[in-house]
Amino acid sequence: MKLTRRGVIQAAAALGVAQTLGCATTPKAGPGPEAENPKGKPLSILILGGTRFLGPALVERAKERGHTLTLFNRGKTNPGLFPDVEKLQGDRDPNKGEGLKALQGRKWDVVIDTSGYFPRLVKASAELLAPNVGQYVFISSISVYKELTKANLDESAPVATIDAAAPEEITEQSYGAFKALCEQAAEAALPGRALNIRPGYIVGPDDGSDRFTYWPLRVARGGEVLAPGDGEDPVQFIDARDLAAFIIRNVERRTMGVFNVTGPTKPIKMRTFLESVREVTGGDARFTWVETPFLEQQKPTPIPEIPIWAARTGAEGGLGRVSIERALQAGLTIRPLADTVRDTLAWFHTLPPERQDKQRAGIPADRERELLAAWHQAKGTGTAKAAE
Ligand SMILES: NC(=O)c1ccc[n+]([C@@H]2O[C@H](COP(=O)([O-])OP(=O)(O)OC[C@H]3O[C@@H](n4cnc5c(N)ncnc54)[C@H](OP(=O)(O)O)[C@@H]3O)[C@@H](O)[C@H]2O)c1
């Protein structure tokens, strides 16, 4: 399956990429709200999930801010994580096992739902918890938008639609539309008390998808690097630790509503992104910019999987430039890209060697060589050197 950008934004989490969190780095505080937002009353926070990628970043941030936590999950993903945190076992699906029973009769200030993909399940937890929580935070996605070709999509842009009774399967078509219905289910169960967060690519240490990680690893390896497009395509992503800091900050402020949450704070293009990565990794990487139409003609897969990037003229050209104005107004801060690159590489190198050898995203080395050779032939540039 060729993964479109909409598809890859959901793929790691929704398709259940397993991760090794045993070697998780200790998240650092973001450039943070502490000065402007001194610690208030500690909150009791329930996370529906909490143990794969964004969840742990939220736990770390909430702990730093003095809040108390409860995690609700099936006990399958990284069960040894956070031995000091209360854990309740069950299933998001009320029809499976004990379902949501463990949540009955308990009260929390806030619930953060990182694991909702289907409206039936979000409705079930939101309705059950509505009398017993002050706020429901639902982690949605920027994939909710209907017209992904458009630049500057803001929170008022139309969302994709799907029949609520459609089969509960995550596909490239269904993911965003289901997420939109999940947002609506949260808002319907807790009118005026829902905070719907629409992140772009979530990246950084503990990201088991390797989509962002591909670039620091590839650039660090050096030599001629296939760089997609003309260097002018915008890219957006957010370090999970910055996303967690934004969420916890707005939980503390009791912010409600809908927010696109991605970075960086100032737009960045693919060329600047790759050059910034090289500044961190050092080495002799040389970028050969391979035009989008050439990539589109490739067979058997038009545009081999090139993570994070999307052509601004393509079907999902809006996804690298959604509006984050609202989030910035609500205190979104983004750490320097160099920190994310450095920390991601450091984390990746702590993984077992066999895992490091099996990268989960990016262009395999032999395919990249083939594509570069074909590109040079088409352009008559002959050698990699000539393309620098
Ligand atoms: N990755 C991206 O680039 C990206 C971009 C945009 C939006 N998002 C969204 O961000 C969220 C982040 O996901 P995450 O995986 O990092 O969150 P997480 O909270 O770190 O991990 C997912 C948690 O859900 C639990 N879980 C899964 N199925 C469950 C079930 N049926 N019942 C109870 N618990 C269940 C898992 O534990 P058990 O397996 O032990 O149950 C795990 O603790 C997702 O909603 C995703 O759609 C991701």
The ligand as an ORCA input file, in Angstrom:
! r2SCAN-3c Opt
* xyz 0 1
  N       1.862      9.612     15.594
  C       1.479     10.678     14.919
  O       2.211     11.251     14.106
  C       0.097     11.239     15.163
  C      -0.301     12.367     14.453
  C      -1.569     12.927     14.726
  C      -2.367     12.356     15.696
  N      -1.956     11.251     16.364
  C      -2.806     10.702     17.413
  O      -2.098     10.793     18.631
  C      -2.525      9.741     19.508
  C      -1.277      9.188     20.101
  O      -1.262      7.807     20.257
  P      -0.161      7.038     21.129
  O      -0.237      5.645     20.630
  O       1.134      7.740     21.090
  O      -0.837      7.144     22.600
  P      -0.385      6.412     23.935
  O      -1.363      6.790     24.976
  O       1.058      6.619     24.224
  O      -0.525      4.866     23.581
  C      -1.761      4.251     23.219
  C      -2.368      3.611     24.464
  O      -3.655      3.118     24.198
  C      -3.827      1.877     24.869
  N      -4.863      1.142     24.166
  C      -4.862      0.769     22.863
  N      -6.001      0.123     22.568
  C      -6.742      0.095     23.711
  C      -8.016     -0.443     24.050
  N      -8.776     -1.095     23.153
  N      -8.463     -0.266     25.308
  C      -7.715      0.374     26.244
  N      -6.503      0.911     25.972
  C      -6.030      0.750     24.721
  C      -2.452      1.241     24.807
  O      -2.219      0.316     25.839
  P      -2.613     -1.237     25.682
  O      -2.137     -1.690     24.344
  O      -1.876     -1.858     26.829
  O      -4.081     -1.303     25.839
  C      -1.559      2.460     25.034
  O      -1.393      2.720     26.407
  C      -3.423      8.851     18.695
  O      -4.768      9.173     19.015
  C      -3.158      9.242     17.243
  O      -4.270      9.102     16.393
  C      -0.748     10.673     16.116
*
